[in-house]
Amino acid sequence: MSLRYALLALLTAQPMTGYDLAKAFHVSVGHVWHAPDSQIYPELKRMVADGVIEDRAVPWGATSTKTQYSITEQGIDAFGQWMEQPVEYPHERDPAHLRAAYFEWADPDAARRRLREHIEHYAQRRAQWQAQLDGIRARQHPILARRLESDTRHSPDAIVAFKVFTYEGFIDRADLEIAWAERGLALLDDLGEAGEAGEADGAGRVGRVGRVGREITRSESR
């Protein structure tokens, strides 16, 4: 149900059409809670039926209209109640870390590719989060600017500070994931060097990363 409250959060700033709401979602709360348009529009209809938002037709061009959504007092109450509830943390489902735990089954070059992909993913995400953070700090982010103009309930400094706090957390997370993957690359190099050194020294039993099914250990013939 977090999608509902993410949409309510946006509508506390100002009424929006479905198109504008979906667009705003992807450039703001979408960084915190991902949802495609195919989930957003049906949820808006359910929210209207539940009374937390209302819809009305507004002019669009010379001869047409669009549906605009606005939060109701019931919606404001529901959003406030949701903010008071404890967070329900999901169980971990992390494919990158799951795979890394069994890299001994992977070819070392394939393992390196996965780690480099992980670094690239979080580098891109970090850049996106940093851009959001820069806009928030400068109070130039379009959604934030509208909120600062319309929100008479809360301190502008608090509105900005909590969003800065959130995106700083995202950036910290990206930095940790990048550093973790870099340690993994170093580990693969260390294991590879250890294996090569063992073979060169004629070690009797040498563990080989990524050689399961081919050569886990070997005894030197004498």
N, C-alpha and C positions, 0 to 999 in steps of 0.2 A: 504493500500500500504506500510505499515511500514516494512513488511517482505522483500520487495525488497531492501529497504535501509539498513536493517540489513545484508543482503547478500552482498550488495555492500561494507558495512563497513568491512566485513571480507576480501573481495577481494582486499581492498586497502593495505592489508599487503603482500599478495603474491598470485599467481595463485594456484588454487586447483582443484582437481578432485571433481566430485559430491559427492562421498563417503566422502572424506576428508572435504569437505565443510559442509556437513550435520553433521559430527562428531564434527567439530570445532564449528558449530552453537550451538549445545546442551551443550557444556562446556564453552561457552563464552556469546555471545549475546542472547542465549536462556534463560539466566537468566533475561533478560530484555524484550524479546519479544518471547513468546512461539509459536512454530509452529511444527507440525509433519512432517516427511519425505514426507508424501503424499501431502503436500502443497509446500515443498521446491523444489522438482524436477520439477513439472510443472511450477513453477515460474521461475526457471533457463531457461527453454525453452522460456518462454515469454520474458525474459530479453535479450536473444540472438536475438530474432526476433526484439526487439526494439532497438538493437544496443548498449546497455549500458554495455554488456559483450560480449566476443567472446569465442567460443569453438574450440578446436583442439584435435586431437587424439594424445595421447602420449603412448609410449611403456608400456606394463604391462605384466611382465613375459616374457617368451621366444617367444611366438607366438601371443600374444593378445595385445590389446590397450584399453585405457580408455579415456574418455573425460575429458579434463582439461579446466577450465574456468578462464578467466582473465578479469579484468576491462579495459574498453576502455577509451579514453579521454572523449568521450561523457558520459560515466558512471561516471567519476570523476566529470564532470561538473554538472551532474544530482544530484550526492550526495551532492556537495557543495551547490547547489540551495536548496535542501531539508533542509539542516542544517540552512539555512537562514529563513525558513518559520516558522511562529508561530505554537506552539503545539496545536493540536485539541484534547482537553480533552474529553474522552468519558463520557457519563452519567453513574452514579453509578449503578452497578449491584452487590450487595454484599449480598449473601444469608445468611451468618453468622450473619451479623448485622440486616438484615431484620427479621430473625427468633428471634433474641434476643429481638427485640422490642415488641414481642408478647409472651414472655415466660410465661405470666400469663395463657396461654392456655395449657402449657406443664406440665407434671408431673415433680416435682422438680428434681427427680433423672435423668430423661431424659435431662433436661436442663443442669444439671451438666455434663452429658456425652458429650453434644455438646460443652460446654466450654472447657472441658479437651481435646477434640479432636482438638479444635482450638489452644490451647496451644501447643499440640504435633506437629501440622502442622507447626506452626511458629517456634517452636524450631528446627525442622528439616531443615526448610528453612534457619534459621539463621546460623546453622552449615555449610550449603552449601555455603552461602554467605561469611561467615567468612573464609572458606577455600580458596575461590576465592580471597578475600581481602589479605590474608596472602601471596598467590602466587604472586599477583600483587605488593605488597609492596617489596617483595624480588626480584622482576623482574625475577621470575622463572616460571611464568605461560607460557605454551608453545606458545599460540597464541600471547601473549604480547611480548615474547622474539623474535619471528619472526618479529613482527612489529617494534620493536626497532632496529633490524638489517637492515630492508629494508626501513624504512620511513626516507627519507632525507628532507622532507618538514617541519617537526615539531620537536620541542624540545623534547628530551627523557623525561625530567623532567615533561613537560606538558602532554605528553602521559600518563605517570604513574599517575600524580596527578589527572587528570580528572576521571580516572577509580577508583582510591581510593575514590574520592568524591562520585561517583555513588554507590559503594558497601557500603560505610558508611551509605548512605541514606537508602539502603535496610535493613541494620542491625538496624538502628533506627526505621524503620517501624515495623520490627519483634518485637522489644522490646515493642513498643507501643501496638501492638496487644496482646502480652502475658500479659502485665499489665492490659489491658482492660478486658480480659477474667478472670484474677485473681480477679478483682473487681467484676465481675459478680458472681463468686463463693461466694465471701464474701456477696454480696447482697442477694443471695438465702439463705445463712445461717442466715442472719439477719432477713429476712422475715419469715423464718421458726420458728426462736426463738420467734419472735413477735406473730406469730399465736398461738404457743403453750402456751405462757404466757397469751394471751387473753382468751384461752379456760380454762386455769387453774384458771383464775380470774373470770370466769363466764361472760365474756363480752357478751353483747347483740348482736353485729354485728361484725364478725371477717372476714376480707378478707383472702381467702386461695389461694395461688399461685398454679396453676395447678389443681384446683378442679372445673373448669367450667363444668357445666352439672351435678355435683354431689352436691357441697355445696359452693356457692359463699358467701352467708351470712346466718345467722340463728338467729332467735329470741329465746331467752331462755324462756322456759315454766316455769311459776311460779305457 
